[in-house]
Amino acid sequence: MNTVLSRANSLFAFSLSVMAALTFGCFITTAFKDRSIPVDIHVSKIMIKNVDDFTGPRERSDLGFVTFDISANLQPIFDWNVKELFLYLTAEYSTKSNALNQVVLWDKIVLRGDNTKLNLKDVKSKYFFFDDGNGLRANKNITLTLSWNVVPNAGILPLVMGSGHKSLAFPETYETSKSY
Amino acid sequence: MLSVFKSIPTHMDYKGQKLAEQIFQGIILVSAVIGFIYGLFIQQFGWTVYIMLAGFTVSCFLTLPPWPMYRKNPLKWQPAVPEASGENRDKPQENQKKKKHK
């Protein structure tokens, strides 16, 4: 500690160690928090088509079109250890060939400081709702749930499912019109 | 250019070094506690980091330059032994002794 550089080294190393301890403290205060909130999902339009799926092994697959409304208040989830939320809407169903299918229809990134009241109406799905085969037609029980991935400042990244889901049924016949 | 910086005296005596270490450790710990509590209160971790950086800057200013308070206990060196003429005579005798041992 006789020279300026030696003192500066000692001071800087001590500050970094204290900073690491503070970050651990930040993690500990939010590690066991329940990050689930109630979510409201409505569906306004459901349609199904049977089209060529060039990415799959068979000739034609079922393609579903769902238009939905989502409303949720995300404010309780944001605390001092949350940097952003990655929201995604999942459709879950079972068919004759597969016991469980999960398809992500839509997602959104909500940064810290963005508007946390989610009130979206008449949203079309971002990603294609292709089935692995022809299992969507006349499928009685398709469950839509909103989940999110919490990205923290320090710690684990949990996947949380919102409480509240919407079940819908697909129609018996295919749409044959060209436009959506 | 480096020689200019090397010629500036930056030493502290031992008690001054101990005092400097205690000062900066105390300031950093106090600002860490204040920053943690304030950040937890307003739920923004950014403010915790800002308060820590402020504490770091204050302790840099207080402990890096060699202030006079760190030089209050200088080391007491022994007084220099003066060179007397008796020592000059000893040297040729030592040389003779070395030659004999060979």
Interface residues (C-beta under 8 A of the other chain):
Chain A: M1 N2 T3 V4 R7 A8 S10 L11 F14 S15 V18 M19 A21 L22 G25 C26 T29 F78 D79 W80 N81 N153
Chain B: T10 H11 M12 Q17 A20 E21 F24 Q25 I28 L29 A32 G35 F36 G39 L40 I42 Q43 Q44 F45 T48 V49 M52 F56 S59 C60 T63 L64 P65 P66
